[in-house]
Amino acid sequence: MRVSLHVTIPLAALLLGTAVARAEPPKAAVFDFQLANLGAQGPTEADVARLGPLSDQLRTLLAESGRYAIVSTEPVKEQVTRGADLRKCGGCADEYAKTLGADVAITGEIQKVSNLILNINVYIKDLRNDVPEKAYSVDIRGDNDLSFQRGIKYLVKNNLPPAPDAASAGAGRAGR
């Protein structure tokens, strides 16, 4: 009886520690959406004005979903604004995210095929292990705020994977 208690207590502590590790979502740097492939039209004032609120909505939805703990990108915002597009800079988003202490870099872009057809694209790069970046997209109809709000909600709810397992993802850190 005494032997089993000596084994049971450490085993329970190990299991509890694993549950705690899973409860903490990875830290994500969610950068502001950028515009891409706008065709001959070029960006309108409405296109540019929509980027900030859409980025904030993505951050909120991801945090509320439990997928990620969002870290502020404010410390690198000026560098990002002055630099090349995050999709064309050869991994600068990953470097910015690492600087911010994030485990994951999340970037997004809006593609405007026409005034009716648009795409919201989100790219997620897990910096804790050597896996390729993953891309997620939703097509929307209508170049207006409501279409974008509904599109980003749909993308987060239906297209993005569930919250990553923090305990198993942390295994990729062992080599650091």
C-alpha positions as CSV (number, residue, x, y, z in Angstrom):
1,M,0.0,0.0,0.0
2,R,2.8,2.4,0.9
3,V,4.7,1.7,-2.3
4,S,1.7,2.5,-4.5
5,L,1.2,5.9,-2.7
6,H,4.8,6.7,-3.4
7,V,4.2,6.0,-7.1
8,T,0.7,7.5,-7.3
9,I,1.6,10.9,-5.9
10,P,4.5,11.6,-8.3
11,L,2.4,10.3,-11.2
12,A,-0.5,12.6,-10.2
13,A,1.9,15.6,-10.1
14,L,3.2,14.7,-13.5
15,L,-0.2,14.5,-15.0
16,L,-1.3,17.8,-13.3
17,G,1.8,19.5,-14.7
18,T,1.0,18.2,-18.2
19,A,-2.6,19.6,-17.9
20,V,-1.2,23.0,-16.8
21,A,1.1,23.1,-19.8
22,R,-1.8,22.4,-22.2
23,A,-3.8,25.2,-20.6
24,E,-1.3,27.9,-21.7
25,P,-1.8,28.7,-25.4
26,P,1.3,29.7,-27.5
27,K,2.1,33.4,-27.7
28,A,1.3,34.8,-31.1
29,A,2.4,38.1,-32.8
30,V,-0.5,39.0,-35.0
31,F,0.6,41.6,-37.4
32,D,-1.7,44.1,-39.1
33,F,-3.3,43.0,-42.4
34,Q,-1.6,44.4,-45.5
35,L,-3.0,44.9,-49.0
36,A,-1.9,42.7,-51.9
37,N,-2.8,42.2,-55.5
38,L,-5.2,45.1,-55.8
39,G,-5.0,45.1,-59.6
40,A,-5.2,48.3,-61.7
41,Q,-7.5,50.0,-59.2
42,G,-5.0,50.6,-56.4
43,P,-6.1,50.8,-52.8
44,T,-9.0,53.1,-51.9
45,E,-9.2,55.0,-48.6
46,A,-11.8,52.5,-47.4
47,D,-9.4,49.6,-48.2
48,V,-6.7,51.2,-46.1
49,A,-9.0,52.2,-43.3
50,R,-10.4,48.7,-43.0
51,L,-7.0,47.1,-42.2
52,G,-6.6,48.2,-38.6
53,P,-10.1,47.2,-37.4
54,L,-9.9,43.9,-39.3
55,S,-6.5,43.2,-37.6
56,D,-7.9,44.0,-34.2
57,Q,-10.9,41.8,-34.9
58,L,-8.6,38.9,-35.8
59,R,-6.5,39.3,-32.6
60,T,-9.7,39.4,-30.5
61,L,-11.2,36.3,-32.2
62,L,-8.0,34.3,-31.8
63,A,-7.6,35.3,-28.1
64,E,-11.3,34.5,-27.4
65,S,-11.0,31.1,-29.1
66,G,-8.2,30.1,-26.7
67,R,-5.8,29.3,-29.6
68,Y,-3.3,32.0,-28.8
69,A,-2.2,34.5,-26.2
70,I,-1.7,37.6,-28.2
71,V,1.5,39.7,-27.8
72,S,1.6,43.3,-28.8
73,T,3.3,44.1,-32.1
74,E,3.5,47.8,-31.1
75,P,7.3,47.6,-30.3
76,V,8.1,46.7,-34.0
77,K,5.2,48.6,-35.7
78,E,7.4,51.4,-37.0
79,Q,9.9,48.9,-38.5
80,V,7.1,46.9,-40.1
81,T,5.6,50.1,-41.6
82,R,8.9,51.2,-43.0
83,G,9.9,47.8,-44.3
84,A,8.9,45.6,-47.2
85,D,5.5,43.8,-47.2
86,L,5.6,41.0,-44.6
87,R,4.8,38.5,-47.4
88,K,7.7,39.7,-49.5
89,C,10.5,40.3,-46.9
90,G,12.1,36.9,-46.7
91,G,11.0,35.9,-43.2
92,C,11.1,39.3,-41.5
93,A,7.7,38.6,-39.8
94,D,9.3,35.6,-38.1
95,E,12.2,37.7,-36.9
96,Y,9.9,40.4,-35.6
97,A,7.8,37.8,-33.8
98,K,10.9,36.3,-32.2
99,T,12.0,39.7,-31.0
100,L,8.6,40.1,-29.3
101,G,8.9,36.7,-27.6
102,A,6.2,35.1,-29.6
103,D,5.9,31.4,-30.4
104,V,3.9,32.0,-33.6
105,A,4.0,34.7,-36.3
106,I,0.6,35.5,-37.9
107,T,0.4,37.7,-41.0
108,G,-2.5,38.5,-43.2
109,E,-3.3,40.2,-46.5
110,I,-6.3,41.3,-48.4
111,Q,-6.5,40.5,-52.1
112,K,-9.0,42.5,-54.1
113,V,-9.9,40.6,-57.3
114,S,-12.7,43.2,-58.0
115,N,-15.1,45.4,-56.1
116,L,-17.2,42.2,-55.6
117,I,-14.7,39.5,-55.1
118,L,-12.1,39.7,-52.3
119,N,-10.0,37.3,-50.3
120,I,-8.9,37.4,-46.7
121,N,-5.6,35.4,-46.3
122,V,-4.0,34.5,-43.0
123,Y,-0.6,32.9,-42.7
124,I,0.5,31.1,-39.5
125,K,4.1,30.2,-38.9
126,D,4.9,28.2,-35.7
127,L,8.4,29.3,-34.7
128,R,8.9,26.6,-32.1
129,N,9.6,23.8,-34.6
130,D,10.7,23.4,-38.2
131,V,7.3,23.2,-39.9
132,P,6.2,25.1,-43.0
133,E,4.0,28.1,-42.7
134,K,0.3,27.3,-43.2
135,A,-2.1,29.5,-45.2
136,Y,-5.8,29.9,-44.6
137,S,-8.2,31.9,-46.8
138,V,-11.8,32.9,-47.2
139,D,-13.4,34.5,-50.2
140,I,-15.9,37.3,-49.5
141,R,-18.4,39.0,-51.7
142,G,-18.8,42.8,-51.3
143,D,-16.2,45.4,-50.6
144,N,-17.7,46.7,-47.4
145,D,-17.0,46.5,-43.6
146,L,-19.8,43.9,-42.9
147,S,-18.5,41.5,-45.5
148,F,-15.0,41.7,-44.0
149,Q,-16.3,41.3,-40.4
150,R,-18.3,38.2,-41.4
151,G,-15.4,36.8,-43.5
152,I,-12.9,37.0,-40.7
153,K,-15.3,35.5,-38.2
154,Y,-15.9,32.6,-40.6
155,L,-12.2,32.1,-41.3
156,V,-11.4,31.8,-37.6
157,K,-14.4,29.7,-36.7
158,N,-14.3,27.3,-39.7
159,N,-11.0,27.4,-41.4
160,L,-8.3,27.7,-38.8
161,P,-7.2,24.6,-36.8
162,P,-8.1,24.2,-33.2
163,A,-5.8,25.5,-30.4
164,P,-2.4,23.8,-30.7
165,D,-1.4,21.5,-27.9
166,A,1.1,23.6,-25.9
167,A,2.6,20.6,-24.2
168,S,3.5,18.7,-27.4
169,A,4.5,21.9,-29.2
170,G,6.9,22.8,-26.4
171,A,8.8,19.6,-27.2
172,G,10.2,21.5,-30.2
173,R,11.9,23.9,-27.8
174,A,14.1,21.3,-26.3
175,G,16.8,21.9,-28.9
176,R,17.0,25.6,-28.3
